[in-house]
Amino acid sequence: MGKRLLRSLALVFGCVAVSSLGYTFALNIIESASGSIPLFLYNSQ
């Protein structure tokens, strides 16, 4: 039971980490392309 719980928690935290890294990466691309982060994206954080 403990291993299954640990595995599911690791999966959840991994997904959160990957999605937040992807969001940061996308923001960096947008910023370098346009010169500034669009305000609606910046305010939605």
KAHU-V219965 format. One record per pair of residues at least 12 apart in sequence whose ideal C-beta (glycine too) atoms are under 10 Angstrom apart, sorted by the first residue. I is the first residue (numbers start at 0). J is the second residue. Records with the same first field share a line. If there is no record, write none. Layout:
BEGIN
I->J + J
END
This chain:
BEGIN
22->40 + 44
25->40
26->40 + 41 + 44
END
